[in-house]
Amino acid sequence: MVERHHLEIMRAVERQGSLTAAAEQLHLTQSALSHAIRKLEQQLGTSVWLREGRQLRLTQAGHQLLALANRLLPQFEHAEMQIHQIAQGQRGSLRVGMECHPCYQWLLKVVGPYLQQWPDVDVDVKREFQFGGMGALFGHDIDLLVTPDPLHKPGVRFEPVFDYEQVLVVSENHSLADEKWVEPHQLEKETLITYPVAVERLDIFTRFFLPAHTAPARHKTIETTDIMLQMVAAGRGVSALPRWLVDDYARNMPIRALKLGQQGMPKQIFLGFRERDEAVDYLNAFVKLARSIRWN
């Protein structure tokens, strides 16, 4: 009853915002698009949209169809792309999802050698996912997920590929700059600068502040590493980042890295992929290469 072109129409209208724009994107006339939806609604026995002036509002049935479209269409498109590449004599493509803001610089060190070793494989990197990183894996929007916080679920395998230490970053002129490590209470008057990530997914909170029942005076979010460290260097706050990244920036910026607690805060970068794909040679080669890359 529900066919692929119905799902494509649902997704296009949602993305384009109108029947006219959706019809243009799908290379249909507006009347043909409307007829297809009316026929589907007759078969379903319910409406999928309600008109409110010039706007369309999804009904409960419409929301169900749109969710189905967002789950299934990426899988169709991925399979068709792979089949087309096979037919053209190409090996395939590897879509890498980033669930770790500072890991992008690390990933660049892997992608360069990988492209040289696998000239018949394309690599695409995605940073935003409609249903989160795990949803993107299960929905075939990506093939590999780069994350420091794996969420283990049936059907997905996570491989640790890089060990690092999370550290506190301060200005060279900060009162704590000469300390070997810091304790949570020493940061109670500080402005903590982080990426725009939910607090419950930030180790500086879950593993450092919360166990000590304390918190920084202020919490500010910034999207880019460069601006974040410029703020730290200017004495506008402190941050928590991987030591390898801080050491790299510290060559040209007046910043220092301090241990978070006397024992420090060890972390790992993981690559997650669907278990059914573990036999894909070019995917395995990426994981193997990622393990061999070390930050100098």
KOLRO-626032 format. One record per residue: x, y, z of N, C-alpha, C in turn. Coordinates in pm, 1 decimal, decimal comma, padded with zeros to 6 digits. Layout:
// KOLRO-626032
npx  npy  npz  capx  capy  capz  cpx  cpy  cpz
X  Y  Z  X  Y  Z  X  Y  Z
...
***
This chain:
// KOLRO-626032
npx  npy  npz  capx  capy  capz  cpx  cpy  cpz
00083,0  -00119,6  00000,0  00000,0  00000,0  00000,0  00086,9  00125,3  00000,0
00181,4  00133,4  00093,6  00275,3  00245,2  00097,5  00394,3  00212,4  00009,3
00419,0  00295,0  -00090,5  00527,8  00270,7  -00183,9  00639,2  00372,2  -00163,7
00751,8  00343,0  -00225,9  00869,4  00427,8  -00205,5  00844,0  00571,7  -00247,3
00771,3  00592,1  -00358,9  00751,3  00729,4  -00404,0  00665,7  00809,1  -00306,3
00579,1  00739,6  -00230,3  00504,0  00809,7  -00125,6  00598,4  00862,6  -00018,0
00693,8  00779,5  00020,7  00789,8  00819,7  00122,9  00876,9  00934,3  00072,7
00914,3  00929,0  -00054,8  00995,9  01037,0  -00111,5  00919,2  01169,3  -00112,2
00789,0  01160,9  -00138,1  00705,9  01282,3  -00135,3  00698,0  01337,2  00007,4
00675,6  01250,7  00104,1  00666,9  01295,2  00243,9  00794,5  01366,3  00285,7
00908,3  01308,1  00251,9  01036,3  01367,6  00291,1  01059,7  01500,1  00217,8
01027,8  01503,0  00090,2  01051,5  01624,5  00012,3  00965,6  01739,9  00061,7
00838,9  01714,4  00091,4  00751,1  01821,2  00140,8  00800,5  01872,1  00275,5
00844,2  01780,9  00361,1  00895,8  01821,9  00491,5  01020,7  01907,3  00476,3
01109,1  01869,6  00386,3  01234,3  01942,8  00368,6  01215,3  02074,4  00293,8
01126,9  02074,4  00193,0  01109,9  02192,9  00108,7  01007,4  02290,2  00164,1
00914,6  02240,2  00245,3  00818,4  02329,9  00310,7  00690,4  02355,5  00234,0
00680,2  02304,9  00111,3  00557,8  02326,1  00034,3  00545,1  02218,7  -00072,8
00420,2  02200,1  -00122,1  00397,9  02102,7  -00228,3  00465,3  02146,1  -00357,8
00462,4  02276,3  -00383,3  00521,3  02326,5  -00506,9  00671,0  02300,0  -00513,1
00741,4  02334,9  -00403,7  00886,5  02314,3  -00400,1  00920,0  02166,0  -00402,2
00839,1  02083,5  -00332,8  00864,3  01939,9  -00330,6  00845,7  01880,0  -00469,5
00740,6  01922,7  -00538,8  00715,2  01872,2  -00674,0  00830,7  01907,1  -00767,8
00882,8  02029,1  -00753,6  00995,8  02070,4  -00836,9  01118,9  01985,9  -00809,0
01145,5  01958,4  -00680,9  01261,7  01876,9  -00646,1  01248,2  01735,3  -00700,4
01124,7  01681,9  -00698,6  01102,3  01544,0  -00742,2  01074,2  01533,9  -00892,3
01078,2  01648,8  -00962,1  01053,2  01652,5  -01106,8  00913,0  01601,1  -01139,7
00815,9  01645,3  -01058,8  00675,8  01612,2  -01080,2  00596,5  01741,4  -01095,1
00478,1  01730,8  -01153,6  00387,2  01843,8  -01149,6  00319,9  01843,1  -01012,6
00274,5  01959,5  -00969,3  00209,2  01965,3  -00838,7  00081,8  01881,4  -00837,9
00011,6  01878,4  -00950,1  -00111,7  01799,8  -00956,2  -00082,3  01650,1  -00944,9
00027,4  01605,6  -01006,5  00064,7  01463,7  -00996,8  00101,9  01427,1  -00854,3
00174,4  01516,9  -00787,7  00212,3  01492,5  -00648,4  00088,5  01486,7  -00560,4
-00002,1  01583,3  -00577,2  -00124,4  01587,3  -00496,0  -00209,8  01463,3  -00520,6
-00218,4  01420,9  -00647,4  -00297,5  01301,4  -00680,8  -00240,4  01178,1  -00611,8
-00106,7  01165,3  -00610,2  -00043,5  01049,2  -00545,9  -00075,1  01045,0  -00397,3
-00074,4  01162,1  -00332,9  -00102,5  01165,4  -00189,4  -00250,4  01139,3  -00162,7
-00339,5  01195,2  -00246,1  -00483,3  01170,1  -00226,5  -00514,7  01021,4  -00240,8
-00450,8  00957,1  -00338,9  -00473,3  00813,4  -00357,6  -00423,4  00734,4  -00236,7
-00306,8  00775,4  -00183,0  -00254,0  00707,5  -00064,3  -00348,1  00726,7  00054,7
-00398,3  00848,1  00072,0  -00488,9  00876,0  00184,3  -00617,1  00793,6  00172,6
-00665,9  00775,1  00050,9  -00784,3  00691,8  00030,4  -00756,5  00547,7  00070,3
-00638,7  00499,5  00033,5  -00602,5  00361,5  00067,9  -00583,9  00345,5  00218,8
-00523,7  00448,0  00281,8  -00499,0  00441,1  00425,8  -00625,2  00466,6  00506,6
-00719,0  00540,0  00447,4  -00840,6  00574,7  00519,9  -00822,4  00689,2  00616,7
-00717,0  00768,2  00597,3  -00690,8  00882,6  00685,2  -00602,3  00982,3  00613,1
-00603,1  01106,8  00660,5  -00520,7  01210,8  00600,0  -00378,7  01205,2  00653,9
-00284,3  01252,3  00572,9  -00145,8  01261,5  00619,7  -00105,5  01406,8  00644,1
-00179,7  01500,8  00582,9  -00156,9  01642,6  00608,1  -00290,2  01712,0  00633,8
-00284,5  01819,1  00708,9  -00397,0  01909,5  00724,8  -00352,1  02047,4  00681,1
-00437,6  02117,6  00606,0  -00403,9  02252,6  00561,9  -00442,1  02354,1  00668,0
-00350,8  02442,9  00699,4  -00375,3  02555,1  00787,7  -00333,5  02680,8  00711,9
-00429,6  02738,4  00637,5  -00394,9  02848,6  00548,8  -00310,6  02795,9  00434,4
-00191,3  02851,6  00419,0  -00098,5  02804,3  00315,6  -00002,0  02699,4  00370,2
-00012,3  02670,7  00497,4  00079,1  02576,9  00560,3  00020,0  02436,7  00564,8
00108,0  02337,0  00562,9  00068,0  02197,8  00578,6  00116,1  02147,1  00713,7
00025,9  02082,8  00785,7  00062,9  02026,4  00916,6  00043,2  01875,9  00911,4
00144,3  01802,6  00951,8  00135,5  01656,8  00949,6  00033,5  01607,0  01052,0
-00045,3  01509,1  01011,4  -00131,7  01439,7  01105,1  -00049,9  01331,9  01177,3
-00112,7  01260,4  01268,4  -00042,3  01151,7  01336,9  00003,7  01046,3  01236,3
-00082,7  01016,6  01138,8  -00044,4  00920,3  01034,5  00070,2  00975,7  00950,8
00066,2  01106,7  00924,2  00173,9  01169,2  00847,8  00307,0  01160,5  00917,9
00306,1  01181,5  01049,5  00430,4  01170,6  01127,0  00486,2  01028,7  01118,5
00398,0  00929,3  01121,7  00443,3  00790,9  01111,6  00508,3  00765,1  00975,2
00446,6  00817,8  00869,1  00502,4  00798,4  00735,1  00635,3  00871,4  00718,9
00644,3  00992,2  00774,4  00769,8  01066,8  00764,1  00882,0  00995,3  00839,2
00851,1  00942,2  00956,1  00952,1  00866,3  01031,2  00997,7  00744,7  00951,9
00901,1  00678,7  00885,7  00935,0  00562,7  00802,8  01023,6  00604,7  00685,5
00991,3  00719,0  00625,3  01071,3  00769,6  00514,0  01214,1  00798,7  00557,6
01229,7  00861,3  00673,6  01363,6  00896,7  00721,8  01445,4  00774,3  00760,6
01377,8  00664,2  00791,2  01450,4  00540,8  00824,0  01486,1  00460,9  00699,2
01390,1  00448,5  00607,4  01408,0  00355,8  00496,3  01477,0  00416,0  00374,5
01446,5  00541,4  00340,9  01502,9  00598,9  00218,8  01655,5  00602,7  00218,5
01721,6  00640,4  00331,7  01868,7  00635,2  00330,0  01922,9  00495,0  00301,3
01850,9  00390,8  00345,4  01896,6  00255,0  00319,8  01882,0  00219,4  00171,3
01769,8  00258,2  00111,7  01751,9  00238,3  -00032,6  01863,2  00309,6  -00109,5
01884,8  00436,1  -00076,2  01980,4  00518,4  -00150,0  02123,1  00466,3  -00133,5
02155,6  00420,4  -00011,6  02289,3  00366,2  00010,9  02310,6  00239,0  -00070,1
02211,1  00149,4  -00070,1  02223,0  00024,7  -00146,3  02235,8  00052,8  -00295,4
02157,7  00147,9  -00344,8  02164,4  00180,6  -00487,1  02299,6  00241,1  -00523,9
02352,3  00324,7  -00434,0  02483,5  00383,9  -00459,2  02590,7  00275,5  -00465,4
02584,9  00180,2  -00372,1  02684,1  00072,9  -00371,7  02673,7  -00012,9  -00497,7
02550,8  -00044,0  -00537,2  02531,9  -00124,9  -00657,3  02583,0  -00050,9  -00780,1
02556,4  00079,6  -00787,1  02604,9  00159,8  -00900,0  02757,5  00160,8  -00903,8
02820,1  00173,2  -00786,1  02966,1  00175,3  -00780,6  03024,6  00041,5  -00823,4
02958,7  -00066,6  -00781,9  03004,5  -00198,9  -00824,3  02995,2  -00211,2  -00976,6
02883,0  -00163,0  -01031,4  02863,8  -00171,0  -01175,8  02967,4  -00088,5  -01251,7
03014,4  00020,1  -01189,8  03113,3  00107,1  -01252,7  03256,4  00062,0  -01223,5
03270,1  -00050,6  -01152,8  03402,8  -00101,3  -01121,9  03468,2  -00034,0  -01003,7
03390,5  00041,4  -00925,7  03444,1  00107,0  -00806,0  03419,1  00017,7  -00685,4
03503,5  00037,0  -00582,7  03487,5  -00046,8  -00463,8  03372,4  00001,0  -00376,0
03359,4  00131,0  -00355,3  03250,0  00179,6  -00271,7  03281,8  00314,7  -00210,7
03205,2  00349,7  -00108,2  03225,5  00474,5  -00036,3  03216,2  00447,8  00112,6
03285,5  00530,0  00190,9  03288,6  00515,7  00335,4  03241,6  00646,7  00395,7
03127,0  00643,8  00464,3  03070,6  00764,5  00524,3  03099,5  00761,5  00674,3
03175,4  00858,3  00717,8  03221,9  00863,5  00856,6  03144,8  00970,2  00932,0
03083,5  00931,8  01043,1  03010,2  01025,7  01127,2  03093,6  01067,9  01246,1
03092,0  01198,0  01276,7  03170,6  01252,7  01387,5  03079,3  01284,1  01505,5
03104,1  01218,2  01618,4  03030,9  01247,6  01740,9  03129,0  01302,6  01844,7
03232,3  01367,6  01795,5  03340,5  01416,1  01881,3  03399,6  01539,6  01816,1
03372,1  01659,1  01872,2  03417,1  01783,9  01810,9  03568,8  01788,4  01787,5
03651,4  01763,9  01889,9  03795,8  01777,3  01867,3  03857,7  01663,3  01788,7
03782,2  01555,9  01762,9  03837,8  01440,9  01692,0  03856,8  01467,9  01543,6
03804,2  01577,5  01492,9  03814,2  01605,0  01349,7  03960,2  01617,2  01307,5
04042,3  01687,5  01389,4  04184,2  01702,4  01355,2  04253,7  01567,0  01353,2
04217,3  01479,8  01446,8  04273,8  01344,6  01447,9  04230,8  01268,4  01322,5
04104,2  01282,2  01284,8  04052,9  01209,6  01168,6  04126,5  01248,1  01041,3
04164,2  01374,7  01029,4  04235,2  01419,0  00910,2  04366,1  01342,5  00890,3
04430,6  01304,8  01000,9  04555,7  01229,9  00991,2  04533,4  01086,9  00941,9
04409,5  01037,9  00956,3  04377,2  00903,9  00909,2  04331,1  00906,9  00763,8
04249,0  01006,9  00731,1  04186,9  01011,4  00598,6  04290,9  01027,2  00487,7
04391,9  01110,5  00508,7  04493,3  01133,0  00405,9  04561,3  01005,3  00359,9
04625,5  00931,0  00451,3  04688,1  00804,1  00411,4  04587,6  00702,3  00357,4
04465,9  00702,7  00412,9  04364,7  00605,8  00368,1  04328,7  00626,9  00221,2
04310,2  00753,5  00182,3  04275,0  00781,8  00043,2  04385,6  00739,8  -00052,4
04511,1  00747,3  -00006,0  04622,3  00703,0  -00090,1  04624,2  00550,9  -00102,8
04593,0  00482,2  00007,1  04594,5  00336,4  00005,8  04473,7  00276,6  -00067,5
04360,7  00349,3  -00066,0  04237,2  00298,7  -00125,8  04183,5  00401,1  -00227,4
04246,7  00412,8  -00342,7  04207,5  00515,4  -00441,1  04068,4  00494,5  -00501,2
04012,7  00372,5  -00487,0  03880,3  00347,5  -00544,8  03769,3  00355,8  -00440,6
03799,2  00415,8  -00323,6  03699,1  00436,0  -00218,7  03687,3  00585,7  -00189,2
03564,9  00636,0  -00191,1  03540,3  00775,2  -00154,0  03511,3  00784,0  -00005,0
03551,2  00895,0  00057,0  03526,3  00917,4  00200,1  03445,1  01044,9  00216,6
03338,8  01034,7  00293,8  03255,2  01150,8  00325,5  03244,8  01159,7  00477,5
03249,7  01281,4  00530,4  03244,5  01302,0  00675,5  03119,9  01382,9  00709,6
03041,7  01331,7  00805,1  02919,8  01399,0  00849,5  02931,5  01431,3  00998,1
02883,6  01550,8  01035,4  02890,2  01592,9  01175,1  02753,8  01604,9  01241,6
02648,7  01611,0  01161,8  02515,1  01628,1  01218,3  02426,1  01512,8  01172,9
02347,8  01460,2  01267,1  02260,4  01347,9  01237,9  02120,9  01377,3  01292,6
02019,2  01342,3  01214,8  01882,9  01369,4  01256,8  01844,9  01288,2  01379,8
01895,8  01164,9  01388,7  01858,4  01077,8  01499,8  01978,8  01040,6  01586,7
02082,7  01122,9  01586,9  02201,1  01092,6  01665,4  02291,6  00994,7  01594,0
02412,5  00975,5  01649,1  02510,7  00889,7  01585,7  02466,5  00745,9  01570,4
02408,0  00689,3  01675,7  02363,9  00549,6  01668,0  02250,0  00534,3  01568,3
02158,6  00629,4  01568,2  02049,4  00625,6  01471,5  02101,0  00633,6  01329,4
02207,5  00713,8  01308,9  02266,8  00726,6  01175,9  02329,6  00595,2  01131,1
02390,8  00521,2  01225,6  02447,8  00390,8  01192,7  02338,4  00291,1  01154,5
02236,1  00279,8  01239,6  02129,1  00184,6  01212,7  02049,8  00223,3  01088,3
02040,2  00354,3  01060,2  01966,0  00400,6  00944,2  02047,0  00404,8  00816,4
02174,1  00360,0  00822,7  02263,4  00357,3  00706,5  02294,3  00496,7  00650,9
02284,4  00598,5  00735,2  02328,1  00732,1  00695,0  02480,0  00741,3  00697,9
02543,9  00662,5  00785,1  02689,2  00656,4  00795,3  02731,9  00510,6  00806,8
02861,4  00486,0  00785,4  02916,0  00350,3  00796,1  03007,0  00334,7  00916,9
03068,1  00445,5  00959,8  03156,2  00445,9  01075,8  03118,8  00563,7  01164,9
03121,3  00541,8  01295,6  03094,2  00649,1  01391,1  03217,0  00671,5  01477,2
03270,1  00793,5  01476,6  03383,8  00830,8  01560,6  03328,7  00890,8  01689,2
03359,3  00829,6  01802,5  03304,9  00876,6  01929,0  03397,4  00840,7  02045,2
03405,4  00925,5  02147,8  03478,5  00889,0  02268,7  03386,7  00820,7  02371,4
03257,8  00815,8  02340,7  03158,4  00762,2  02435,5  03069,6  00660,3  02366,1
03118,0  00536,7  02346,3  03039,5  00436,0  02274,2  02914,0  00395,5  02350,4
02807,4  00376,1  02276,0  02682,1  00328,2  02332,3  02659,3  00187,8  02277,6
02692,4  00088,6  02357,8  02691,7  -00049,7  02310,4  02548,1  -00101,6  02297,0
02516,4  -00143,7  02173,6  02385,2  -00200,2  02144,7  02402,5  -00318,8  02050,4
02307,8  -00413,6  02054,0  02316,4  -00528,0  01961,7  02320,3  -00480,6  01817,2
02408,5  -00540,0  01738,8  02418,4  -00506,6  01598,8  02526,4  -00406,0  01565,6
02587,7  -00345,4  01669,4  02693,2  -00246,8  01647,5  02817,1  -00287,7  01725,4
02931,3  -00275,8  01662,2  03058,5  -00309,3  01725,7  03144,9  -00184,1  01735,9
03206,4  -00163,8  01851,9  03294,8  -00050,1  01873,9  03437,4  -00100,0  01896,3
03530,3  -00038,7  01824,3  03671,2  -00073,4  01836,2  03749,0  00047,9  01887,9
03824,0  00034,0  02000,6  03908,9  00144,8  02045,9  04028,6  00159,2  01952,2
04056,3  00281,8  01909,2  04164,2  00301,5  01812,1  04268,6  00403,2  01857,5
04237,0  00481,6  01962,1  04332,6  00585,6  02000,3  04314,3  00620,3  02147,5
04421,6  00607,6  02227,1  04419,1  00644,2  02368,4  04467,0  00788,1  02385,6
04402,5  00861,8  02474,5  04446,4  00998,2  02501,9  04405,2  01038,4  02642,9
04447,5  01155,8  02683,9  04414,1  01207,7  02815,9  04336,4  01338,1  02800,8
04224,9  01347,0  02871,0  04149,9  01472,1  02876,7  04215,1  01561,6  02982,5
04243,2  01687,9  02946,9  04314,4  01777,7  03038,6  04240,8  01911,0  03049,1
04276,0  01987,2  03151,5  04224,7  02122,3  03165,9  04318,1  02216,7  03091,6
04261,1  02311,3  03018,7  04340,1  02409,0  02944,7  04323,5  02545,5  03011,0
04435,5  02608,9  03041,7  04433,1  02741,9  03103,4  04532,1  02832,4  03031,1
04517,4  02961,5  03052,9  04613,9  03057,4  02999,6  04745,7  03044,7  03074,4
04855,9  03079,7  03007,4  04986,0  03079,8  03075,0  04988,2  03175,9  03193,5
04900,9  03275,0  03194,8  04896,1  03373,2  03302,5  04795,3  03338,4  03411,7
04730,5  03223,8  03396,5  04630,4  03182,6  03495,7  04697,2  03148,7  03628,4
04627,8  03172,1  03738,2  04683,8  03144,4  03871,1  04714,3  02996,5  03891,2
04652,8  02907,9  03811,4  04676,5  02764,0  03824,5  04778,0  02711,5  03722,3
04833,5  02798,7  03641,5  04915,9  02756,0  03528,2  05036,5  02672,6  03568,8
05089,4  02693,5  03688,4  05209,1  02619,7  03730,2  05176,5  02492,3  03808,2
05049,2  02462,3  03824,5  05009,3  02340,2  03895,7  05027,3  02218,0  03805,0
05055,4  02102,1  03865,5  05065,4  01979,2  03787,9  04927,3  01920,1  03761,2
04837,3  01938,4  03856,2  04699,9  01893,2  03838,4  04606,5  01985,5  03915,2
04478,3  01976,6  03886,2  04379,1  02058,9  03955,3  04270,6  01969,3  04012,9
04209,2  02017,2  04120,1  04096,7  01949,2  04182,7  03969,7  02029,3  04153,6
03852,8  01965,7  04160,0  03727,7  02033,7  04123,4  03703,5  02164,5  04199,3
03733,2  02166,7  04329,6  03702,0  02287,4  04407,3  03784,2  02408,5  04362,5
03897,4  02383,4  04296,2  03981,2  02494,1  04250,3  03920,4  02567,9  04130,5
03814,8  02511,6  04072,2  03753,2  02571,6  03954,0  03613,8  02626,3  03982,1
03577,6  02636,6  04108,8  03442,1  02679,7  04143,6  03412,5  02824,1  04103,1
03514,3  02906,3  04085,6  03493,5  03045,4  04047,5  03522,7  03070,6  03899,4
03546,8  02962,5  03824,4  03588,4  02975,8  03685,8  03469,7  02973,9  03587,3
03495,9  03024,6  03467,8  03404,9  03007,9  03354,5  03455,8  02890,1  03272,7
03376,7  02786,4  03262,2  03415,1  02668,2  03185,3  03360,7  02680,4  03043,8
03448,3  02668,3  02946,4  03409,8  02677,5  02804,9  03412,6  02537,4  02744,6
03301,1  02495,7  02686,1  03293,6  02363,2  02624,4  03228,5  02373,9  02487,2
03231,9  02262,7  02415,1  03154,4  02253,7  02291,8  03006,3  02247,1  02328,5
02916,7  02277,3  02234,4  02772,7  02270,7  02263,3  02721,9  02126,9  02267,5
02757,6  02059,2  02375,6  02719,5  01919,5  02397,4  02642,9  01912,4  02529,1
02545,3  01823,8  02537,3  02467,4  01808,2  02659,9  02560,7  01781,3  02778,2
02531,1  01844,1  02890,9  02616,7  01832,7  03009,2  02638,1  01687,6  03049,4
02534,6  01606,2  03035,2  02546,8  01465,8  03076,1  02642,3  01386,9  02987,1
02688,4  01445,4  02878,6  02784,7  01378,4  02791,4  02922,7  01442,3  02798,6
02941,3  01535,8  02890,9  03070,8  01601,8  02907,7  03144,6  01540,1  03026,3
03260,0  01480,5  03000,3  03335,5  01414,5  03107,2  03377,5  01510,4  03217,8
03402,8  01634,5  03181,8  03445,4  01731,3  03282,8  03337,8  01746,4  03391,0
03212,1  01724,4  03353,7  03104,1  01727,3  03451,7  03082,6  01589,4  03514,4
03062,8  01486,6  03431,0  03024,5  01355,3  03483,9  03135,3  01286,8  03562,2
03262,7  01310,9  03525,2  03374,0  01241,3  03591,0  03457,2  01330,8  03681,6
03431,9  01461,0  03677,9  03517,1  01553,1  03755,1  03436,4  01635,2  03855,2
03342,7  01715,3  03805,3  03266,4  01802,0  03894,8  03159,4  01727,7  03975,5
03075,6  01648,6  03909,5  02963,4  01585,3  03977,5  03005,3  01491,4  04091,0
03107,8  01406,7  04073,7  03149,2  01323,0  04186,4  03196,1  01404,6  04306,7
03244,4  01526,3  04282,6  03290,7  01613,3  04392,0  03179,7  01705,8  04441,8
03059,2  01691,9  04383,5  02943,1  01772,6  04423,1  02972,4  01922,7  04412,8
03032,6  01961,6  04303,3  03062,1  02102,4  04281,2  03046,3  02133,1  04132,6
03065,3  02258,4  04095,4  03048,6  02299,6  03955,7  03120,9  02431,2  03934,7
03153,9  02465,5  03810,8  03215,4  02596,1  03783,1  03110,9  02706,4  03802,3
03157,8  02828,3  03818,0  03066,1  02941,0  03838,8  02979,7  02964,7  03715,6
03038,8  02949,9  03596,9  02966,5  02972,6  03473,2  03004,5  02866,2  03370,7
02911,5  02839,4  03280,4  02934,5  02742,4  03172,8  02898,9  02808,7  03041,0
02996,1  02819,4  02949,5  02977,8  02884,1  02820,1  03010,2  02785,0  02710,5
02933,2  02785,3  02602,2  02959,1  02693,1  02491,6  03005,3  02768,0  02367,6
03101,2  02708,7  02297,9  03154,6  02762,1  02172,8  03173,1  02645,7  02076,8
03138,7  02663,8  01949,9  03140,0  02553,2  01854,7  03278,7  02519,4  01801,5
03366,3  02617,5  01787,5  03494,8  02592,6  01721,6  03610,6  02588,0  01820,6
03703,8  02496,2  01794,8  03820,4  02480,9  01881,9  03907,3  02606,1  01881,1
03926,5  02665,6  01763,9  04012,4  02783,6  01753,4  03963,1  02897,3  01842,7
03833,1  02929,1  01833,7  03778,5  03038,7  01913,6  03780,9  03002,7  02061,8
03750,9  02877,6  02092,9  03753,0  02833,6  02231,7  03890,1  02856,7  02295,1
03996,4  02818,2  02224,1  04130,3  02832,1  02280,5  04178,8  02977,1  02277,2
04128,2  03055,8  02183,5  04158,2  03199,0  02186,7  04100,5  03261,6  02313,2
03979,9  03220,8  02349,3  03916,3  03269,9  02472,1  03996,7  03228,3  02594,9
04041,2  03104,7  02596,9  04121,1  03056,5  02709,8  04252,6  03133,8  02718,2
04320,0  03149,6  02605,3  04448,1  03220,4  02602,2  04433,0  03364,7  02650,3
04315,1  03423,6  02626,1  04289,6  03561,8  02667,1  04244,1  03571,4  02812,7
04238,9  03457,9  02881,9  04199,7  03459,2  03022,5  04050,9  03470,6  03044,4
03970,9  03436,8  02942,3  03824,8  03448,8  02954,1  03759,6  03322,4  03010,1
03837,1  03221,1  03038,2  03780,9  03098,2  03091,0  03879,8  02984,0  03079,5
03835,9  02864,2  03117,3  03916,9  02743,2  03106,0  03836,4  02641,1  03026,8
03903,3  02537,8  02980,1  03833,5  02436,8  02901,1  03893,8  02299,4  02928,3
03827,8  02195,8  02880,3  03877,7  02058,3  02891,9  03882,1  01997,3  02752,6
04001,4  01955,8  02709,7  04022,2  01904,5  02575,3  04125,0  01791,0  02577,6
04136,6  01715,5  02469,1  04240,4  01611,9  02462,2  04380,4  01673,8  02467,8
04471,4  01607,9  02540,2  04607,0  01661,3  02554,3  04676,2  01673,9  02419,7
04657,1  01577,5  02329,5  04724,6  01584,7  02200,3  04683,8  01709,3  02123,4
04558,4  01749,4  02139,1  04511,4  01868,4  02068,8  04566,9  01995,1  02133,0
04567,0  01998,2  02266,1  04618,2  02114,6  02338,8  04767,2  02133,0  02310,8
04843,2  02023,5  02314,5  04987,3  02032,2  02288,7  05014,6  02088,3  02149,7
04930,7  02053,3  02054,2  04948,2  02102,4  01918,1  04925,7  02254,6  01912,0
04819,0  02301,2  01974,4  04789,5  02444,9  01974,6  04888,2  02522,9  02060,6
04940,1  02459,5  02166,1  05029,5  02528,8  02259,1  05161,0  02570,9  02194,2
05192,8  02517,0  02078,4  05314,5  02557,6  02008,4  05306,9  02703,1  01963,6
05184,4  02751,7  01942,6  05167,4  02887,4  01891,8  05076,0  02973,8  01978,2
05029,6  02919,2  02090,5  04938,7  02995,9  02175,9  04985,9  02988,7  02321,0
04961,6  03092,5  02401,3  05003,4  03093,7  02542,1  04905,4  03018,3  02630,6
04901,4  02886,7  02614,5  04811,6  02803,0  02694,6  04890,2  02686,3  02754,7
04833,9  02628,0  02858,9  04897,4  02512,3  02923,3  04793,0  02405,9  02954,4
04839,3  02281,3  02960,7  04753,1  02167,7  02991,0  04783,8  02115,9  03131,2
04678,6  02098,1  03211,6  04692,6  02047,3  03348,3  04611,2  01920,0  03363,0
04662,1  01828,2  03445,9  04587,7  01705,1  03471,7  04457,4  01736,4  03544,8
04352,1  01662,2  03512,1  04226,0  01672,1  03584,7  04229,4  01570,2  03697,8
04265,8  01616,7  03816,6  04287,0  01526,5  03928,9  04427,1  01468,8  03924,8
04472,8  01418,9  04035,7  04610,5  01369,4  04043,4  04634,4  01251,6  03949,8
04532,0  01169,5  03926,2  04546,8  01051,1  03840,9  04518,7  01081,2  03694,4
04469,2  01201,0  03665,8  04436,7  01234,4  03528,3  04305,8  01171,8  03482,9
04267,9  01198,0  03358,5  04141,9  01146,6  03305,2  04168,5  01077,7  03170,9
04193,5  00947,1  03171,4  04219,8  00874,6  03046,0  04092,8  00857,2  02963,4
04108,0  00865,1  02831,6  03995,6  00849,4  02739,1  04042,0  00769,1  02617,8
03946,2  00728,5  02534,8  03975,4  00658,9  02409,6  03882,8  00709,0  02299,8
03932,6  00706,6  02177,5  03848,1  00727,7  02060,7  03807,7  00590,1  02008,4
03679,2  00573,5  01981,9  03626,4  00447,4  01930,3  03571,7  00467,6  01789,4
03579,2  00362,4  01708,8  03511,4  00357,7  01580,3  03400,7  00253,4  01590,1
03278,0  00296,7  01565,7  03164,7  00205,4  01570,0  03114,8  00174,9  01430,0
03074,5  00050,0  01406,5  03021,3  00011,0  01275,9  02923,0  -00103,3  01293,3
02839,1  -00123,2  01193,1  02741,1  -00232,0  01197,1  02812,4  -00367,1  01189,9
02771,8  -00461,2  01274,2  02837,7  -00592,1  01277,3  02830,2  -00661,0  01141,8
02722,5  -00641,0  01069,1  02708,8  -00707,2  00939,2  02809,2  -00655,2  00836,7
02872,3  -00539,1  00868,5  02969,3  -00480,7  00775,6  03113,7  -00512,2  00812,5
03134,9  -00594,3  00915,6  03271,9  -00613,9  00962,1  03358,2  -00691,3  00863,1
03296,6  -00752,9  00762,7  03374,8  -00822,6  00661,0  03410,1  -00733,4  00542,4
03362,9  -00609,4  00542,1  03393,3  -00516,9  00431,9  03540,7  -00478,3  00440,3
03617,7  -00510,1  00337,4  03762,9  -00494,9  00346,2  03806,6  -00350,1  00363,6
03745,7  -00256,5  00289,6  03791,5  -00118,5  00299,6  03749,8  -00052,1  00430,8
03642,8  -00103,9  00494,5  03606,6  -00054,3  00627,1  03705,9  -00104,6  00731,1
03739,4  -00233,1  00724,0  03838,4  -00290,2  00816,6  03973,7  -00222,3  00800,9
04008,4  -00187,4  00678,4  04136,8  -00120,8  00653,6  04140,5  00016,8  00720,7
04027,2  00086,4  00721,7  04021,3  00217,5  00787,1  04042,2  00202,3  00937,5
03976,4  00104,3  00998,0  03991,2  00080,4  01142,5  04135,8  00044,5  01175,5
04196,3  -00042,3  01094,8  04335,1  -00083,4  01117,6  04430,2  00035,5  01105,8
04409,1  00117,8  01005,1  04494,1  00235,6  00986,3  04476,0  00333,6  01101,9
04351,8  00350,1  01147,1  04324,3  00442,3  01257,5  04399,9  00400,9  01383,8
04413,3  00270,7  01406,1  04487,8  00222,4  01524,0  04635,7  00257,0  01513,3
04685,5  00264,3  01391,1  04831,1  00284,7  01373,0  04871,4  00431,6  01377,0
04775,1  00524,2  01363,4  04806,6  00666,0  01360,1  04833,8  00717,5  01500,7
04945,0  00782,5  01518,7  04978,8  00842,6  01648,0  05000,3  00991,2  01627,9
04954,8  01069,7  01725,6  04966,8  01215,2  01717,4  05106,1  01257,8  01762,7
05178,4  01326,1  01677,1  05315,6  01368,2  01710,4  05316,6  01507,4  01771,3
***
